[in-house]
């Protein structure tokens, strides 16, 4: 097997075991989704001690430093024109994180994870508005499923929605805008450079928010437990996950990558139940499942089912 040139390109030894690039990529994407899922619990704990802007300022300042050190060769030639992309994407990212974090202070980590994930179904409709590209039937199906799932997760008996869940949904909308901005500016500059610049912009905006609307002196009151949490968010939930995502998406198909990364919401709910003590009612659990199905439909167009059907026809 290893004598075949093409197979040598596709398989490598790891710990004495032959592992395909596809498997390695899949594992990296699952790791990224798991870390992101766990970050909802860490964020929930951190906002008990720090206000949202202060937390974001510290997290993204550290993340910017880490990214600058890890990927210096990609950002050393940053030009003035690159700053525009970093400022616009960074503003979208800041608004998304800020509103999501505010929502997290008033809802559970599990609900925050799933409700944020509805941006997957929102993006095609924003593309329709801004680029006149009509969503396909799968996007409409995903949107209907999302509305149903959000209703089960968020609406109370009197059909009202609490402020935490509403803010989380608005945060998901800003994430959708962020994706459109990334799509535009990633064509003009290296994605790692763009990511680092948007982290820096997020840190600047969070600093201004801390300075004018919150008590920035809270930074001086950070104890050892919060330092560990912030370090986890800045290093693992930002820099490491970015690296896992970049490498993983290079090794697997877009369809598989979308499915694996969407597991973030599942891990978020799992860790919330395991460590935060969140109790899932049947209604909320069904809402989670429907939202997850909507994400899969929106991101993959169910192409994996079509592939399996074709393979079955060939076998017959």
N, C-alpha and C positions, 0 to 999 in steps of 0.2 A: 504493500500500500504506500509506504513512504517513498518508494522509488519513483512513483508517478509524480511528475513535476506539478501537475495541477493539484493533486492531493496534498503535496507538501505545502502548497500555498494555503490550503483550507484547514489543515490540521497541524497541531503543535503539541509537543510533550509538556505536560504540567504535572510535576510530582510523579513522573513515571507513567502517567496515564495520557492517552491520546485524547485531546479535547478539541472539538471543532471551533472555529472562530464564531460560528453562530451561537453555540452554547455559551462561549465566553461573553459575547455581546449581550446575550439574554440575561446572564447572571449579573452583569454590571448594571443593566437597566432595572432589574428587580431590586438590586442593592440600593440604587438611587431612589426608587419608589418607596422602599422600606424606610430609608433615612428621612425622606420628606414626610412620610406618614408619621414617623415618631416625633418630628419637629413640632407638630400641633400640640402635643403634650408638653414639650419643653417650653414652647411659647406661652401656653396657658399658665404654667408655673411662673415664668419670668414676669408676665404682666401683673402678677400679684404683688411684685416688688417695684417694678419700673413702669413708668408711663409709656404709651406706645411709641411716641416720637423718640424718647430717650433710648428705648430698647433698639429701635431701628437704626438710630445714629451709631450706637456702639457696634451693633451687628455688622452693618454694611461698611463702616470704617475699617473694621478688622478684616472683613472679606476683601475689601479693595487692596489692603496691604498684602494679604495672603496671595491674591491673584497677581498682583504686581511682581511679587517675588517668584512665584511659580512660573509665570508666563511672561517674564520681562522681555524676551526676544520678540514677542508679538506686539508689545505696546511701546517699545522704545522709540519707534518712528511715528508716534501719534502726531497728526497734523491738525491745524485749526479746523479744517472741514470735518474731521472726525468727531469733533466735539458736539456738532449739531445732532448727530445720530445718538450719541451718548446722553445728551440732555433730554431729547424727546422720549427715548425709551426709558431713561431713568426716571423721568417725571411720571410716566404711566406706571412703572414698577413701584414707585414710592406711593402713589395713590392707592394702588391695589393692595399693597402690604399694610398701609396705614388703616384703610377701611376694614380690611380683613382682621387685623389685630384688634381694632376697636370692637368689631363684632365678636371676637373670641372672648373678650372680657364679659360678654353677656350671654354666651351660649356655650355648649359643650364642644370639646375638641372633635368628636366624631361628626357632629352636625356641621361644624365649621369646615371640616375636610370635604365632606360630600357636597355641601352647598357651593363651596368655592369651585368645585370641579365642573359646574354647569357651564363654565366659559367654553368648554369644548363644543357645546351645542349653540352657543351665542355667536362664535366667530363667523360661521358661514353667512349669517344674516347681516353682520357688519360688512362683510365683503360685498354682499348684495347692495347695501346702502352706498358704500364708498366706491366700489368698482363695477357696479351694475352686472355682477356675475350671479345669476339666480341660483339659490341652493337646490340640490337635487332632492328626490323623494326621500332619501335616507336622512337628509338633514331635517326635513319636515317631520319625519317619523321620530327622530331623536328629540326635536323640540317639544313635540306632544308628550313624549315619555318623560322629559325633564319637568315639564309643568306638572304632570301627575305626581312624579316623585317628590318634587319640591313641596307640593301641597300636602302629601302624606307626612313629610319630615317636619314641616314648619307650621302648618295651620293648626290652630287649637280648635276646640269644639265649637267655638263661636265664629270660626273662620277668620280669626285675627292672627297676626304674625308678630312675634316678639322682635324687639329692636335689634337684638344680636343676630338673629337669622336674616333680617332685612339688610343689615349692613354687610353681612357675609355675601349675600347675593349681589349687592352693589360692588363689592370687592371683586367678585367673579367677572362682572362687566368690565372693570378696569383691567383685569388680567387679559380679557379678550382684546381690548385696545392695545395692550402691551404686545400681544402676539402679532397683531397687524403691523405695529411699529417695527418689531424685530424682523418681520418678513421683508419690509421695505429697506431697512438700513443694513441688513446682513448681506445684501447683494453688493453693497458698496465698500464694505470693510470686513476684516477677519472677525469671525464670531467671538473669539476670545477677547480681542481688543474691544469690541462692542460691549461685551458683557462686563468687562472691567470698568469701562467708562460709565456704563449705566449704574453700576454699583456705587461708583464715586458720586454720581449725581444724586442717587438716592440718599447717600450719607449726608450730602450738603443740605438737601431739602429737609431731612429729618433733624439736622442740627438747627436749622432756622425754625422749624416747628417747635423744637424743644426750647429754643431761646425765647420765642414770643408767646407761646401758648402753654408751656409746661415748665416745670422746675428742673432746669438742666443740672442743678447742683446735686440731684439724686445720684449722679455718677460717682460722687465722693462717698456715697453711703453703700456702695456695692460690697457685699460680703463674699466670702469664698464660694459659697454654694451657687450664687448667681454668676460668678466668674466662670465656673464650670459649664453652666447652662449656655451662657453667651458664647463661650469658646466652641461648644458643640454646634450651635447655630451657625457661627461664622465659618468654622473650618469644615465640619462634616456636612451640614445641611446646605452649604453654599458652594464652597470650593470643591470638595470631594465629589459631591453629587453632580456638579457641572462636568467634571472630568469623566465620571462614569457615563453620563449621558452622551457626551461628545464621542467617546470611544465606542460605547455600546451601539449608538445609532449608525455608526459607520460599518458595523459588523452584521447587523440584521436589517431586514426589510422595514420600510416605514410602517407597514401594517402591524407587524409584530412589535415594533417599538412603541406604537401608540397603545396597544393593548397592555404591554408590560408597564409603561409609565402611568397608565390610568389606575394601576393597583395602588397608587399613592393614597387615594381616598379610602380604599379597603383597609390598608394598613393603618390609616388615621383612625378609623372606627375601631379596629382591633385593639390598638394600643390604648385608646380612650377607655374601652371596656376593661382592659387588663390592668392598667395602671391608674387611671383616673376614677374608676368605679362607675363609669357611665352605665346606666341601665337602659337597654333598648326595648321599647315596647314593640309589639308586633307591627303596629302602624308605621313606626319609624324604620324598623328593619325592612319592611316591604318597600318603603320609600328609598332606602339606600340601594336595594337591589334594582329598582326601576331606574334610578339615576345612573347606576353603573352600566346597565344595559344600554341606556341612552348614549353614554360616553362611547361604548364599544361600537354602536351603530354609526354614530357621527364620525368617529375617527377611522373606522375600517371599511365602512360600507358593506359589512358582512362578507368581504372578499375572501376571507379564510374559509367560509362555508362553500363558496363557489369553487375554490381550488380543490377542496376535499371531494366535492361532487364530481369534478372533472377527473380526479385521480381514480375515483370509484368506477367511472365509466370506462377508463382505460384498462383497469384491472379486469372488468367484465369482458 
